Amino acid sequence: MSDKHYDITIVGGGLIGISLACALRGSGLSIALIEAGNLSKDKAMQAPDHYDDRVIALAYGSRLIYEKMGLWSALEPASTAIKDIHISDRGHFSFCRLHSHEVGVAALGYVIAARAIGVGLLPAVNADIYSPAQAGKLQIQPDYVELPVINRENAEKHTIQTRLLVAADGGQSAIARQLNIDMDSYEYGQTAVIANVTLGLPHHNQAYERFTNTGPMALLPRNEQEAALVWTVGSEQAKPLLDLSEREFLAILQQRFGWRQGKFLQVGQRSAFPLVRSQARESFRQRVVVIGNAAHSMHPAAGQGLNLGLRDVAALAQLLQQAQKNATDVGANSLLKAYDRARSRDQDHIMSLTDALVRVFSNEQPLLTVGRNLGLLALSHLPPLKRLFIRHTAGLMGSGLR
Ligand SMILES: Cc1cc2nc3c(=O)[nH]c(=O)nc-3n(C[C@H](O)[C@H](O)[C@H](O)COP(=O)(O)OP(=O)(O)OC[C@H]3O[C@@H](n4cnc5c(N)ncnc54)[C@H](O)[C@@H]3O)c2cc1C
């Protein structure tokens, strides 16, 4: 058992936790990163097992955040630009196309595997990494937070004292639970089935968002002629879809998606993620702040979860760097209140927008069907509305990025 002292301790080495550790490199702050899974920097050069195969649509605004951290060059080679997004409602007349040039950016976003983000970021983490290790029960003191950390391989124990504890421990955050932070949670009864598919025709950097009566289906461009599929289905339909043979799966996918990308030729390994919405009612307590999925998990339909969490990271890192420059307390209540003020509007906005999108577009009620088709038409034909929507999609709102 040994005692360790840090300015900042991040619990959770998911994409948000490691992004924060990267954002704080060079700040002079001492940082601990605790991750329950296996996070080894040596493994980073291969493919760290810890990050899964899900493919992320990183908004253009997230590119700007990583650029500011000096890390975009590590991610760009593994990414594919999204220049256009085609939005349609299966079985109905309307559709809408969003183009990057309409808001003067190089791309609306970038498609990149979660694993590739891990590979790109881990070498830049400048922190003491405790992994595979579990953070235990917190004790909050006026000047610091104390927490036990237990290595899951060799049972080695440390007691960490830290001026600020950052809970980046994902949906179902154990830290938020320990602090009795209430969560507004909702199970959609839907599951996202994800897989890579080979397309019959080149995608020309176009992504598709197709709303179907079971839920939204996204097809995100990858490499030359591949796409990452995120197919939302009722939870009871997920297992049967995973169990289908490749040929059967492709036939159903073709029937649901249509022929805009030619014939679907191949599908890779399929995985399933049950979908839950949950939002913490408070983002901080004394010397503890909750960020990323720990504060807000959402449906992946609008591809906003990581993008929103990265804006949390950028805002928090800026306040912490400023506090370090001014030699003030990084765990001060005033700093945490400033963080909450900076972030709550964007978080509430994205959570409700995503939720509304899923509910309106997973519903076959005739009035809603007419309404959403009129909505898509309006989006197509009203340039100011469309530009506003594109700026949202590209993650350029709520962050002061542009
Ligand atoms: C199918 C799917 C598609 C998605 N697509 C997109 C997209 O296109 N665009 C987008 O922006 N977002 C997308 N998302 C959302 C995005 O993946 C998440 O928002 C993001 O990965 C959350 O990162 P996080 O680090 O906050 O949480 P997590 O990834 O959950 O990481 C939390 C980490 O904390 C660790 N941990 C937990 N408890 C402890 C403990 N007590 N001690 C130590 N460690 C602990 C866990 O092991 C984990 O590594 C998608 C999500 C899904 C499911």
The ligand as a MOL file (V3000), in Angstrom:
LIG
                    3D

  0  0  0     0  0            999 V3000
M  V30 BEGIN CTAB
M  V30 COUNTS 53 58 0 0 0
M  V30 BEGIN ATOM
M  V30 1 C -23.0630 1.9290 -31.5320 0
M  V30 2 C -22.5590 3.2700 -31.1040 0
M  V30 3 C -22.1660 4.1950 -32.0580 0
M  V30 4 C -21.7090 5.4530 -31.6540 0
M  V30 5 N -21.3830 6.3640 -32.6160 0
M  V30 6 C -20.9770 7.5950 -32.2450 0
M  V30 7 C -20.6510 8.5680 -33.2330 0
M  V30 8 O -20.7440 8.3160 -34.4300 0
M  V30 9 N -20.2470 9.8040 -32.8170 0
M  V30 10 C -20.1320 10.1240 -31.4880 0
M  V30 11 O -19.7650 11.2740 -31.1650 0
M  V30 12 N -20.4410 9.2140 -30.5300 0
M  V30 13 C -20.8530 7.9740 -30.8770 0
M  V30 14 N -21.1470 7.0480 -29.9240 0
M  V30 15 C -20.9940 7.4260 -28.4960 0
M  V30 16 C -19.5370 7.2950 -28.0260 0
M  V30 17 O -19.0470 6.0140 -28.3280 0
M  V30 18 C -19.4720 7.5460 -26.5130 0
M  V30 19 O -20.1120 8.7690 -26.2220 0
M  V30 20 C -18.0370 7.6330 -26.0150 0
M  V30 21 O -17.2720 6.5350 -26.4280 0
M  V30 22 C -18.0520 7.7150 -24.4810 0
M  V30 23 O -16.7430 7.7440 -23.9830 0
M  V30 24 P -16.4740 7.8240 -22.4170 0
M  V30 25 O -14.9870 7.7940 -22.2910 0
M  V30 26 O -17.2290 8.9530 -21.7980 0
M  V30 27 O -17.1370 6.5040 -21.8000 0
M  V30 28 P -16.7190 4.9720 -21.9580 0
M  V30 29 O -16.2680 4.6810 -23.3260 0
M  V30 30 O -17.8300 4.1680 -21.4000 0
M  V30 31 O -15.4380 4.8120 -21.0130 0
M  V30 32 C -15.5310 4.7390 -19.6000 0
M  V30 33 C -14.3030 4.0020 -19.0900 0
M  V30 34 O -14.2990 3.9990 -17.6590 0
M  V30 35 C -13.8320 2.7490 -17.1920 0
M  V30 36 N -14.3460 2.5720 -15.8130 0
M  V30 37 C -15.6230 2.4820 -15.4090 0
M  V30 38 N -15.7050 2.3700 -14.0630 0
M  V30 39 C -14.4210 2.3890 -13.6020 0
M  V30 40 C -13.8280 2.3030 -12.2910 0
M  V30 41 N -14.5520 2.2100 -11.1680 0
M  V30 42 N -12.4700 2.3460 -12.1830 0
M  V30 43 C -11.7100 2.4580 -13.2990 0
M  V30 44 N -12.2160 2.5440 -14.5560 0
M  V30 45 C -13.5500 2.5170 -14.7100 0
M  V30 46 C -14.4030 1.7490 -18.2020 0
M  V30 47 O -13.6380 0.5590 -18.2310 0
M  V30 48 C -14.2960 2.5410 -19.5080 0
M  V30 49 O -13.0720 2.3120 -20.1880 0
M  V30 50 C -21.6110 5.7890 -30.2790 0
M  V30 51 C -21.9910 4.8460 -29.3180 0
M  V30 52 C -22.4720 3.6070 -29.7160 0
M  V30 53 C -22.8920 2.6190 -28.6700 0
M  V30 END ATOM
M  V30 BEGIN BOND
M  V30 1 1 1 2
M  V30 2 1 2 3
M  V30 3 2 2 52
M  V30 4 2 3 4
M  V30 5 1 4 5
M  V30 6 1 4 50
M  V30 7 2 5 6
M  V30 8 1 6 7
M  V30 9 1 6 13
M  V30 10 2 7 8
M  V30 11 1 7 9
M  V30 12 1 9 10
M  V30 13 2 10 11
M  V30 14 1 10 12
M  V30 15 2 12 13
M  V30 16 1 13 14
M  V30 17 1 14 15
M  V30 18 1 14 50
M  V30 19 1 15 16
M  V30 20 1 16 17
M  V30 21 1 16 18
M  V30 22 1 18 19
M  V30 23 1 18 20
M  V30 24 1 20 21
M  V30 25 1 20 22
M  V30 26 1 22 23
M  V30 27 1 23 24
M  V30 28 2 24 25
M  V30 29 1 24 26
M  V30 30 1 24 27
M  V30 31 1 27 28
M  V30 32 2 28 29
M  V30 33 1 28 30
M  V30 34 1 28 31
M  V30 35 1 31 32
M  V30 36 1 32 33
M  V30 37 1 33 34
M  V30 38 1 33 48
M  V30 39 1 34 35
M  V30 40 1 35 36
M  V30 41 1 35 46
M  V30 42 1 36 37
M  V30 43 1 36 45
M  V30 44 2 37 38
M  V30 45 1 38 39
M  V30 46 1 39 40
M  V30 47 2 39 45
M  V30 48 1 40 41
M  V30 49 2 40 42
M  V30 50 1 42 43
M  V30 51 2 43 44
M  V30 52 1 44 45
M  V30 53 1 46 47
M  V30 54 1 46 48
M  V30 55 1 48 49
M  V30 56 2 50 51
M  V30 57 1 51 52
M  V30 58 1 52 53
M  V30 END BOND
M  V30 END CTAB
M  END
